[in-house]
C-alpha cells in the first residue's frame, strides 16, 4: 500500500480548491476532446494522450476525496 500524506486545510481553502479543481477538470476534458485519437505510430501523440488521461484521473480522484471530506465535516 502506498504511503499517505495528510494535509490540513482551512474549510474555505478546501472549498475554493474543489471549485478550482472542477474548473481544471473541465479544461482537461476540453483538451482531451480537442485531441484526436493518437496516431498509433506516433509515439509523442500516444504519450501526450496518456499524460492527459493520467492527469484527468488524478484531478477526478482529488475532487472526490475533497468533496467527501467536506460533506463529512459536521460543521458543514
C-alpha positions as CSV (number, residue, x, y, z in Angstrom):
1,X,0.0,0.0,0.0
2,X,1.3,3.4,-0.9
3,X,2.1,5.8,2.0
4,X,-0.5,8.5,2.6
5,X,0.1,12.2,3.1
6,X,-2.2,14.1,5.4
7,X,-2.9,17.7,4.5
8,X,-4.8,20.1,6.7
9,X,-6.7,23.0,5.0
10,X,-9.0,25.7,6.2
11,X,-12.5,24.8,5.2
12,X,-12.7,27.9,2.9
13,X,-9.4,26.9,1.2
14,X,-10.7,23.3,0.7
15,X,-14.0,24.7,-0.8
16,X,-12.0,27.0,-3.1
17,X,-9.7,24.2,-4.1
18,X,-12.7,22.0,-5.1
19,X,-14.0,24.8,-7.3
20,X,-10.6,25.3,-8.9
21,X,-10.0,21.6,-9.5
22,X,-13.5,21.3,-11.0
23,X,-12.7,24.1,-13.5
24,X,-9.3,22.4,-14.2
25,X,-11.1,19.1,-14.7
26,X,-13.4,20.8,-17.2
27,X,-10.5,22.3,-19.1
28,X,-8.8,18.9,-19.2
29,X,-11.9,17.4,-20.6
30,X,-11.9,20.1,-23.3
31,X,-8.3,19.5,-24.1
32,X,-9.0,15.7,-24.4
33,X,-11.8,16.5,-26.8
34,X,-9.5,18.6,-28.9
35,X,-7.0,15.8,-29.2
36,X,-8.0,13.3,-31.8
37,X,-7.2,9.7,-31.2
38,X,-3.5,9.4,-31.3
39,X,-1.9,8.1,-34.4
40,X,-0.9,4.5,-33.4
41,X,2.5,5.0,-35.0
42,X,3.2,8.4,-33.4
43,X,4.8,7.8,-30.0
44,X,4.6,11.5,-29.0
45,X,0.8,11.6,-29.6
46,X,0.3,8.5,-27.6
47,X,2.4,9.8,-24.8
48,X,0.6,13.1,-24.8
49,X,-2.8,11.4,-24.7
50,X,-1.7,9.1,-21.9
51,X,-0.4,12.1,-19.9
52,X,-3.8,13.9,-20.2
53,X,-5.6,10.7,-19.3
54,X,-3.5,10.2,-16.2
55,X,-3.8,13.9,-15.1
56,X,-7.6,13.8,-15.7
57,X,-7.9,10.7,-13.5
58,X,-5.8,12.3,-10.7
59,X,-7.8,15.5,-10.7
60,X,-11.0,13.4,-10.6
61,X,-9.7,11.4,-7.6
62,X,-8.7,14.6,-5.7
63,X,-12.1,16.2,-6.3
64,X,-13.8,13.1,-5.0
65,X,-11.7,12.9,-1.8
66,X,-12.1,16.6,-1.0
67,X,-15.8,16.7,-1.8
68,X,-16.3,13.7,0.5
69,X,-14.3,15.3,3.3
70,X,-16.3,18.5,3.0
71,X,-19.6,16.5,3.2
72,X,-18.5,14.5,6.2
73,X,-17.4,17.6,8.2
74,X,-20.0,18.1,10.9
75,X,-19.7,21.9,10.7
76,X,-21.0,21.8,7.1
